[in-house]
Amino acid sequence: MRRIVQVGLGPVGVSLARTVVERVGLELVGAADSSPDLAGRDLGEILGLGRFGVLVGADAGEVVDATNPDIVLHATSSHLPEAEAQIRALLSKGVSVISTCEELSYPFYRHPALAQELDAIAVDRGVILLGTGVNPGFVMDKLVATLLGACRSVDRVRVRRVVDASLRRGPLQKKIGAGITVSEFEDRARAGRIGHVGLAESAHMLADVLGVGAERVVSERLAPRIAERAARTDFVLVEPGQVAGVEHLVVVEAGGRERVRLALEMFVGAQSSVDEVAIDGSPSLEMTIPGGIHGDQGTANVVVNCACLLDRLAPGLRTMLDVPLRLALEAR
């Protein structure tokens, strides 16, 4: 039985914790969240599962000390510099960490020095650090890399993901700017505080799989998707002419050729959610998932499946390229 502590009880953290409760071989022994509305409350009540007799702590380190977990599931921030101190402290206590921090999914290009430091701590303590989720972590990188295993050679990879954000959690709808003006979107974009995080990490992972070297040129474009009609969700109201979400494109080129193209359209009111992969190679392959993979549910499932398989990995900072991912109905 692997003992699990959940750090961060926003919508993603709550989904992770509920999924842990359902999984054979995992035991949810504690949780931490700095919010005064959550700290001190019974964890089971927060999850909507009845009282557990486990109180949520305000300090993650103190919860780890009190519960002695095998793995911490960490869901607090998309940006690694914001999550780094907490992750560093957890690793130093000798506990493995699986985080939904998007920039941790493949941090070797955006945060190379920090990645090296965290890897050294994990190796020294004999534990594992893994960043994962559905995107990044699966749909636009791990799944594609797995398909590439059926190819002899590949010229280009193209991935398109369309997401109806109205079916997703409130914080994500706000993160993509649903309901704000174009001017507000541009201000937040200049500050780096809007849109999906992790698309460049997925692009670099696939470029490495393709063997694209240091000569790669990575270009990124983030634009607002403008609403043509009004739309209301449980969290936002979007009027015509306002921002409904984002259109995000990352392209990797090398030697004058496009090698990787990742296109994400995530907005309130998208009519046809879909995940599409096209591989130009020998052989060429195409895959379409009508409706797409639900991000919130998929993230919880990927993280918990990884928790069940974590002992297959060597200590250190690992990525989804290292994980022999499969359905793991029981932790072994």
Residue pairs with C-beta under 8 A, 6 or more apart in sequence:
1 25
1 26
1 27
1 331
2 25
2 26
2 27
2 70
2 71
2 307
2 308
2 331
3 27
3 29
3 67
3 68
3 69
3 70
3 71
4 20
4 26
4 27
4 28
4 29
4 69
4 70
4 71
4 72
4 73
4 307
5 28
5 29
5 30
5 31
5 32
5 60
5 63
5 64
5 67
5 69
5 71
5 72
5 73
5 95
6 13
6 16
6 17
6 20
6 28
6 30
6 31
6 32
6 72
6 73
6 75
7 13
7 31
7 32
7 33
7 60
7 63
7 72
7 73
7 74
7 75
7 76
7 86
7 90
8 32
8 33
8 74
8 75
8 76
9 17
9 31
9 33
9 35
9 38
9 46
9 56
10 75
10 76
10 171
11 169
11 170
11 171
11 296
12 75
12 100
12 169
12 296
12 299
12 300
13 31
13 33
13 73
13 75
13 76
14 46
14 47
15 296
15 297
15 299
15 300
16 73
16 75
16 100
16 299
16 300
16 303
16 304
17 28
17 31
17 43
17 47
17 73
18 47
18 48
18 49
18 300
19 300
19 301
19 303
19 304
20 26
20 28
20 73
20 304
20 307
21 28
21 47
21 49
23 304
23 307
23 308
23 329
23 330
23 331
24 329
24 330
24 331
25 308
25 330
25 331
25 332
26 304
26 307
26 308
26 331
28 43
28 52
28 54
29 54
29 67
29 69
30 43
30 54
30 57
30 63
30 64
30 66
30 67
30 69
31 43
31 46
31 54
31 56
31 57
31 63
32 39
32 56
32 57
32 58
32 59
32 60
32 62
32 63
33 39
33 56
33 58
34 58
34 59
36 58
38 46
38 56
39 56
39 57
39 58
40 55
40 56
40 58
41 55
41 56
42 51
42 52
42 53
42 54
42 55
42 56
43 52
43 54
43 55
43 56
44 50
44 51
44 52
44 53
44 54
45 51
46 56
57 63
57 66
60 72
60 86
60 89
60 90
61 89
61 90
61 93
64 72
64 90
64 93
64 95
65 93
69 95
70 95
70 96
71 95
71 96
71 97
71 98
71 307
71 310
72 90
72 95
72 96
72 97
72 98
73 98
73 99
73 303
73 304
73 307
74 83
74 86
74 87
74 90
74 97
74 98
74 99
74 100
74 101
75 99
75 100
76 82
76 83
76 86
76 101
77 83
77 101
78 101
78 102
78 103
78 175
78 197
78 198
79 101
79 102
79 103
79 197
80 101
80 103
80 104
80 107
80 110
80 111
80 114
81 111
81 114
83 99
83 101
83 104
84 114
84 118
87 97
87 99
87 101
87 104
87 118
87 129
88 117
88 118
88 121
90 97
91 97
91 118
91 121
91 122
91 125
91 127
91 129
92 121
92 125
93 125
94 125
94 126
94 127
95 127
96 122
96 127
96 128
96 129
96 130
96 310
97 127
97 128
97 129
97 130
98 130
98 131
98 132
98 303
98 306
98 307
98 310
99 129
99 130
99 131
99 132
100 131
100 132
100 133
100 299
100 303
101 131
102 131
102 133
102 136
102 197
102 198
102 201
103 110
103 111
103 131
103 197
103 198
103 201
104 129
104 131
105 131
105 132
105 133
105 136
105 137
105 141
105 198
105 201
105 202
105 205
105 319
105 320
106 131
106 136
106 141
106 201
106 202
106 204
106 205
106 319
107 114
107 115
107 131
107 201
107 317
108 115
108 204
109 200
109 201
109 204
110 200
110 201
115 317
118 129
118 317
119 129
119 316
119 317
122 128
122 129
122 315
122 316
122 317
123 315
123 316
125 315
126 315
127 315
128 310
128 313
128 314
128 315
128 316
128 318
129 316
129 317
129 318
130 306
130 310
130 313
130 317
130 318
130 319
130 320
130 323
131 137
131 319
132 138
132 302
132 303
132 306
132 320
132 323
133 198
133 295
133 298
133 299
133 302
133 303
134 293
134 294
134 295
134 298
134 299
134 302
135 161
135 196
135 198
135 202
135 264
135 295
136 198
136 199
136 201
136 202
136 205
137 198
137 299
137 302
137 320
138 293
138 298
138 302
138 320
138 325
139 159
139 161
139 275
139 292
139 293
139 298
140 159
140 161
140 199
140 202
140 262
140 264
141 201
141 202
141 205
141 206
141 320
142 320
142 321
142 323
142 325
143 277
144 157
144 159
144 206
144 277
144 279
145 205
145 206
145 209
145 320
145 321
147 277
147 279
147 285
147 287
148 154
148 157
148 209
148 210
148 279
150 283
150 285
151 279
151 281
151 282
151 283
151 285
152 281
152 282
152 283
153 281
153 282
154 210
154 279
154 280
154 281
154 282
155 257
155 259
155 280
155 281
156 257
156 258
156 259
156 260
156 261
156 279
156 280
156 281
157 206
157 210
157 259
157 260
157 261
157 277
157 278
157 279
157 280
158 260
158 261
158 262
158 263
158 276
158 277
158 278
158 279
158 280
159 261
159 262
159 263
159 275
159 276
159 277
159 278
160 263
160 264
160 265
160 274
160 275
160 276
161 263
161 264
161 265
161 266
161 274
161 275
161 276
161 292
162 265
162 266
162 270
162 272
162 273
162 274
162 275
162 292
163 264
163 265
163 266
163 267
163 270
163 273
163 292
163 295
164 267
164 268
164 269
164 270
164 271
164 273
165 172
165 173
165 176
165 178
165 233
165 244
165 245
165 266
165 267
165 268
165 270
166 173
166 231
166 233
166 268
166 269
166 270
167 273
167 294
168 295
168 296
169 296
170 233
170 234
170 235
170 236
172 295
172 296
173 179
173 233
173 235
173 236
173 245
173 268
174 235
174 236
175 194
175 195
175 196
176 194
176 195
176 196
176 243
176 245
176 246
176 266
176 267
177 184
177 185
177 188
177 194
177 195
177 224
177 243
177 245
177 246
178 233
178 236
178 238
178 243
178 244
178 245
178 267
178 268
179 236
179 237
179 238
179 239
179 242
179 243
179 268
180 188
180 242
180 243
181 242
181 243
182 224
182 226
182 242
182 243
184 243
185 194
185 224
185 243
186 224
188 194
189 195
189 222
194 222
194 246
195 222
195 246
195 248
196 246
196 248
196 264
196 266
199 220
199 248
199 250
199 262
199 264
200 218
200 220
200 250
202 250
202 262
203 218
203 250
203 251
203 252
203 260
203 262
204 218
204 252
205 319
205 320
205 321
206 252
206 260
206 262
207 216
207 218
207 252
207 254
207 259
207 260
209 321
210 259
210 260
212 252
212 254
212 259
212 260
213 254
215 254
215 255
216 252
216 253
216 254
216 259
217 252
217 253
217 254
218 250
218 251
218 252
218 253
219 250
219 251
219 253
220 248
220 249
220 250
220 251
221 247
221 248
221 249
222 246
222 247
222 248
222 249
223 246
223 247
223 248
224 243
224 244
224 245
224 246
224 247
225 243
225 244
225 245
225 246
225 247
225 265
225 267
226 241
226 242
226 243
226 244
227 238
227 239
227 240
227 241
227 242
227 243
227 244
227 267
227 268
227 269
228 240
229 240
229 269
230 237
230 238
230 239
230 240
231 237
231 238
231 244
231 268
231 269
232 238
233 268
236 268
238 244
238 268
238 269
244 267
244 268
244 269
245 265
245 266
245 267
245 268
245 270
246 264
246 265
246 266
246 267
247 263
247 264
247 265
247 267
248 263
248 264
248 265
248 266
249 261
249 262
249 263
249 264
250 260
250 261
250 262
251 258
251 260
251 261
251 262
252 258
252 259
252 260
252 261
253 259
272 290
273 291
273 292
274 288
274 289
274 290
274 291
274 292
275 288
275 289
275 292
275 293
276 286
276 287
276 288
276 289
277 285
277 286
277 287
277 288
278 284
278 285
278 286
279 285
279 286
302 325
304 328
305 325
305 326
305 327
305 328
306 323
306 325
307 331
308 328
308 330
308 331
308 332
309 323
309 324
309 325
309 326
309 328
311 332
312 323
312 324
313 322
313 323
